[in-house]
Amino acid sequence: MHGGFIPRTYAKNLLKEGEAETLRAVIEKGYIEEGVTALVGTELHYNMFESMISGRSMHGDIAPAESWRRIF
């Protein structure tokens, strides 16, 4: 299993350049395996991601905020 985040530079490029261009760049650098054609997440992934940023308990009754979804 692989986990973690690509460097912040590429995360910023994802918002500016789009998924296809950023995916090409991170594959060239070896951060993502060659052959990956899309960045796909799930509601569970988003729940974990948003809770790490916001400090909200992912196990509580409060649903994740939508404000971070565009960078996920």
KOLDREN-570830 format. One record per atom (N, C-alpha, C, O): residue number from 0; residue in one letter; atom name; x, y, z. Coordinates in nm, 2 decimals. Layout:
BEGIN
   num   residuo   atomo     east    north       up
   NUM         A      CA        X        Y        Z
...
This chain:
BEGIN
   num   residuo   atomo     east    north       up
     0         M       N     0.08    -0.12     0.00
     0         M      CA     0.00     0.00     0.00
     0         M       C     0.09     0.12     0.00
     0         M       O     0.19     0.13     0.07
     1         H       N     0.05     0.22    -0.08
     1         H      CA     0.13     0.35    -0.09
     1         H       C     0.04     0.46    -0.03
     1         H       O    -0.08     0.46    -0.06
     2         G       N     0.09     0.55     0.04
     2         G      CA     0.01     0.66     0.10
     2         G       C     0.10     0.78     0.11
     2         G       O     0.22     0.77     0.12
     3         G       N     0.03     0.89     0.11
     3         G      CA     0.11     1.02     0.13
     3         G       C     0.06     1.12     0.03
     3         G       O    -0.04     1.11    -0.04
     4         F       N     0.13     1.23     0.03
     4         F      CA     0.10     1.34    -0.06
     4         F       C     0.21     1.37    -0.15
     4         F       O     0.33     1.35    -0.12
     5         I       N     0.18     1.41    -0.27
     5         I      CA     0.28     1.46    -0.36
     5         I       C     0.33     1.59    -0.31
     5         I       O     0.26     1.66    -0.23
     6         P       N     0.45     1.64    -0.35
     6         P      CA     0.50     1.77    -0.30
     6         P       C     0.40     1.88    -0.33
     6         P       O     0.33     1.88    -0.43
     7         R       N     0.40     1.98    -0.24
     7         R      CA     0.31     2.09    -0.25
     7         R       C     0.31     2.16    -0.38
     7         R       O     0.21     2.21    -0.43
     8         T       N     0.43     2.17    -0.45
     8         T      CA     0.44     2.24    -0.58
     8         T       C     0.34     2.17    -0.68
     8         T       O     0.27     2.24    -0.75
     9         Y       N     0.34     2.04    -0.68
     9         Y      CA     0.25     1.97    -0.77
     9         Y       C     0.10     1.98    -0.73
     9         Y       O     0.01     1.98    -0.82
    10         A       N     0.08     1.99    -0.60
    10         A      CA    -0.06     2.01    -0.56
    10         A       C    -0.11     2.14    -0.60
    10         A       O    -0.23     2.15    -0.65
    11         K       N    -0.03     2.24    -0.60
    11         K      CA    -0.07     2.38    -0.65
    11         K       C    -0.09     2.37    -0.80
    11         K       O    -0.19     2.43    -0.85
    12         N       N     0.00     2.30    -0.87
    12         N      CA    -0.02     2.29    -1.01
    12         N       C    -0.15     2.22    -1.05
    12         N       O    -0.20     2.25    -1.16
    13         L       N    -0.19     2.13    -0.97
    13         L      CA    -0.32     2.06    -1.00
    13         L       C    -0.43     2.16    -1.01
    13         L       O    -0.52     2.15    -1.10
    14         L       N    -0.43     2.26    -0.93
    14         L      CA    -0.54     2.37    -0.93
    14         L       C    -0.51     2.46    -1.05
    14         L       O    -0.61     2.50    -1.11
    15         K       N    -0.39     2.49    -1.08
    15         K      CA    -0.36     2.59    -1.19
    15         K       C    -0.36     2.52    -1.33
    15         K       O    -0.42     2.58    -1.42
    16         E       N    -0.29     2.41    -1.34
    16         E      CA    -0.27     2.35    -1.47
    16         E       C    -0.37     2.24    -1.51
    16         E       O    -0.39     2.21    -1.63
    17         G       N    -0.43     2.18    -1.41
    17         G      CA    -0.53     2.08    -1.43
    17         G       C    -0.47     1.94    -1.41
    17         G       O    -0.35     1.93    -1.39
    18         E       N    -0.56     1.84    -1.41
    18         E      CA    -0.52     1.70    -1.37
    18         E       C    -0.42     1.64    -1.47
    18         E       O    -0.32     1.58    -1.43
    19         A       N    -0.45     1.65    -1.60
    19         A      CA    -0.37     1.59    -1.71
    19         A       C    -0.22     1.63    -1.70
    19         A       O    -0.13     1.55    -1.70
    20         E       N    -0.20     1.76    -1.70
    20         E      CA    -0.07     1.82    -1.70
    20         E       C     0.01     1.78    -1.57
    20         E       O     0.13     1.75    -1.57
    21         T       N    -0.06     1.79    -1.46
    21         T      CA     0.00     1.76    -1.33
    21         T       C     0.04     1.61    -1.32
    21         T       O     0.14     1.57    -1.27
    22         L       N    -0.05     1.53    -1.37
    22         L      CA    -0.03     1.39    -1.37
    22         L       C     0.09     1.35    -1.45
    22         L       O     0.17     1.27    -1.40
    23         R       N     0.11     1.41    -1.56
    23         R      CA     0.22     1.39    -1.65
    23         R       C     0.35     1.42    -1.57
    23         R       O     0.45     1.35    -1.57
    24         A       N     0.35     1.54    -1.50
    24         A      CA     0.47     1.59    -1.43
    24         A       C     0.51     1.50    -1.32
    24         A       O     0.62     1.47    -1.30
    25         V       N     0.41     1.45    -1.24
    25         V      CA     0.44     1.37    -1.12
    25         V       C     0.48     1.23    -1.16
    25         V       O     0.56     1.16    -1.09
    26         I       N     0.43     1.18    -1.27
    26         I      CA     0.48     1.05    -1.32
    26         I       C     0.62     1.06    -1.37
    26         I       O     0.70     0.97    -1.34
    27         E       N     0.66     1.17    -1.44
    27         E      CA     0.80     1.19    -1.48
    27         E       C     0.89     1.20    -1.36
    27         E       O     1.01     1.15    -1.37
    28         K       N     0.85     1.25    -1.24
    28         K      CA     0.93     1.26    -1.12
    28         K       C     0.93     1.13    -1.04
    28         K       O     1.01     1.12    -0.95
    29         G       N     0.84     1.04    -1.07
    29         G      CA     0.83     0.91    -1.00
    29         G       C     0.75     0.91    -0.88
    29         G       O     0.75     0.82    -0.80
    30         Y       N     0.66     1.02    -0.86
    30         Y      CA     0.58     1.02    -0.74
    30         Y       C     0.45     0.93    -0.76
    30         Y       O     0.40     0.89    -0.66
    31         I       N     0.41     0.91    -0.88
    31         I      CA     0.30     0.82    -0.91
    31         I       C     0.35     0.73    -1.02
    31         I       O     0.42     0.76    -1.11
    32         E       N     0.30     0.60    -1.01
    32         E      CA     0.34     0.50    -1.11
    32         E       C     0.30     0.54    -1.25
    32         E       O     0.19     0.60    -1.27
    33         E       N     0.38     0.50    -1.35
    33         E      CA     0.34     0.52    -1.49
    33         E       C     0.22     0.43    -1.52
    33         E       O     0.21     0.32    -1.47
    34         G       N     0.13     0.48    -1.60
    34         G      CA     0.01     0.41    -1.64
    34         G       C    -0.11     0.46    -1.56
    34         G       O    -0.22     0.43    -1.60
    35         V       N    -0.09     0.54    -1.46
    35         V      CA    -0.21     0.60    -1.39
    35         V       C    -0.27     0.70    -1.48
    35         V       O    -0.20     0.79    -1.54
    36         T       N    -0.40     0.70    -1.50
    36         T      CA    -0.46     0.79    -1.60
    36         T       C    -0.56     0.88    -1.53
    36         T       O    -0.61     0.97    -1.60
    37         A       N    -0.59     0.87    -1.40
    37         A      CA    -0.68     0.95    -1.33
    37         A       C    -0.65     0.96    -1.19
    37         A       O    -0.60     0.86    -1.13
    38         L       N    -0.69     1.06    -1.12
    38         L      CA    -0.68     1.08    -0.98
    38         L       C    -0.81     1.06    -0.92
    38         L       O    -0.90     1.15    -0.93
    39         V       N    -0.84     0.94    -0.86
    39         V      CA    -0.97     0.91    -0.81
    39         V       C    -0.97     0.90    -0.66
    39         V       O    -0.89     0.84    -0.60
    40         G       N    -1.07     0.96    -0.60
    40         G      CA    -1.08     0.95    -0.45
    40         G       C    -1.22     0.90    -0.42
    40         G       O    -1.31     0.88    -0.50
    41         T       N    -1.25     0.88    -0.29
    41         T      CA    -1.38     0.83    -0.24
    41         T       C    -1.42     0.93    -0.13
    41         T       O    -1.35     1.01    -0.09
    42         E       N    -1.55     0.91    -0.09
    42         E      CA    -1.60     0.99     0.02
    42         E       C    -1.52     0.97     0.15
    42         E       O    -1.49     1.06     0.23
    43         L       N    -1.47     0.84     0.17
    43         L      CA    -1.39     0.81     0.29
    43         L       C    -1.26     0.89     0.28
    43         L       O    -1.21     0.95     0.38
    44         H       N    -1.19     0.89     0.16
    44         H      CA    -1.07     0.96     0.15
    44         H       C    -1.09     1.11     0.18
    44         H       O    -1.01     1.17     0.25
    45         Y       N    -1.20     1.17     0.12
    45         Y      CA    -1.22     1.31     0.15
    45         Y       C    -1.25     1.34     0.30
    45         Y       O    -1.20     1.44     0.35
    46         N       N    -1.33     1.25     0.36
    46         N      CA    -1.35     1.26     0.50
    46         N       C    -1.22     1.27     0.58
    46         N       O    -1.21     1.35     0.67
    47         M       N    -1.13     1.18     0.55
    47         M      CA    -1.00     1.17     0.62
    47         M       C    -0.92     1.30     0.59
    47         M       O    -0.86     1.36     0.69
    48         F       N    -0.91     1.34     0.47
    48         F      CA    -0.84     1.45     0.42
    48         F       C    -0.89     1.58     0.49
    48         F       O    -0.81     1.65     0.55
    49         E       N    -1.02     1.60     0.48
    49         E      CA    -1.07     1.72     0.54
    49         E       C    -1.06     1.73     0.69
    49         E       O    -1.03     1.83     0.75
    50         S       N    -1.07     1.61     0.76
    50         S      CA    -1.05     1.61     0.90
    50         S       C    -0.91     1.64     0.94
    50         S       O    -0.89     1.70     1.05
    51         M       N    -0.81     1.60     0.86
    51         M      CA    -0.67     1.63     0.89
    51         M       C    -0.65     1.78     0.88
    51         M       O    -0.57     1.84     0.96
    52         I       N    -0.71     1.85     0.78
    52         I      CA    -0.69     1.99     0.76
    52         I       C    -0.76     2.07     0.87
    52         I       O    -0.71     2.17     0.92
    53         S       N    -0.89     2.03     0.89
    53         S      CA    -0.98     2.12     0.98
    53         S       C    -0.96     2.08     1.13
    53         S       O    -1.00     2.17     1.21
    54         G       N    -0.92     1.96     1.16
    54         G      CA    -0.91     1.92     1.30
    54         G       C    -1.04     1.86     1.35
    54         G       O    -1.06     1.82     1.46
    55         R       N    -1.14     1.85     1.26
    55         R      CA    -1.27     1.79     1.29
    55         R       C    -1.25     1.64     1.30
    55         R       O    -1.17     1.58     1.23
    56         S       N    -1.32     1.58     1.40
    56         S      CA    -1.31     1.43     1.42
    56         S       C    -1.38     1.37     1.31
    56         S       O    -1.50     1.39     1.28
    57         M       N    -1.31     1.28     1.24
    57         M      CA    -1.38     1.21     1.12
    57         M       C    -1.48     1.10     1.18
    57         M       O    -1.56     1.05     1.10
    58         H       N    -1.48     1.08     1.31
    58         H      CA    -1.57     0.98     1.37
    58         H       C    -1.69     1.04     1.44
    58         H       O    -1.77     0.97     1.49
    59         G       N    -1.70     1.18     1.43
    59         G      CA    -1.80     1.25     1.50
    59         G       C    -1.93     1.26     1.42
    59         G       O    -1.94     1.20     1.31
    60         D       N    -2.02     1.34     1.47
    60         D      CA    -2.15     1.36     1.40
    60         D       C    -2.15     1.47     1.30
    60         D       O    -2.24     1.48     1.22
    61         I       N    -2.04     1.55     1.29
    61         I      CA    -2.03     1.66     1.20
    61         I       C    -1.98     1.61     1.07
    61         I       O    -1.87     1.54     1.06
    62         A       N    -2.05     1.64     0.96
    62         A      CA    -2.01     1.60     0.82
    62         A       C    -1.89     1.69     0.78
    62         A       O    -1.88     1.80     0.82
    63         P       N    -1.81     1.64     0.68
    63         P      CA    -1.70     1.72     0.63
    63         P       C    -1.75     1.84     0.56
    63         P       O    -1.86     1.84     0.50
    64         A       N    -1.68     1.95     0.57
    64         A      CA    -1.72     2.08     0.50
    64         A       C    -1.69     2.06     0.35
    64         A       O    -1.60     1.98     0.32
    65         E       N    -1.76     2.13     0.27
    65         E      CA    -1.74     2.12     0.13
    65         E       C    -1.63     2.21     0.07
    65         E       O    -1.59     2.20    -0.04
    66         S       N    -1.58     2.30     0.16
    66         S      CA    -1.49     2.41     0.11
    66         S       C    -1.35     2.35     0.06
    66         S       O    -1.29     2.42    -0.02
    67         W       N    -1.31     2.23     0.11
    67         W      CA    -1.18     2.18     0.07
    67         W       C    -1.20     2.08    -0.05
    67         W       O    -1.09     2.03    -0.10
    68         R       N    -1.32     2.05    -0.09
    68         R      CA    -1.34     1.94    -0.19
    68         R       C    -1.27     1.97    -0.32
    68         R       O    -1.22     1.87    -0.38
    69         R       N    -1.26     2.09    -0.36
    69         R      CA    -1.20     2.12    -0.50
    69         R       C    -1.05     2.09    -0.50
    69         R       O    -0.99     2.07    -0.61
    70         I       N    -0.98     2.08    -0.39
    70         I      CA    -0.84     2.04    -0.39
    70         I       C    -0.81     1.90    -0.36
    70         I       O    -0.70     1.85    -0.36
    71         F       N    -0.92     1.82    -0.33
    71         F      CA    -0.90     1.68    -0.30
    71         F       C    -0.90     1.60    -0.43
    71         F       O    -0.89     1.48    -0.42
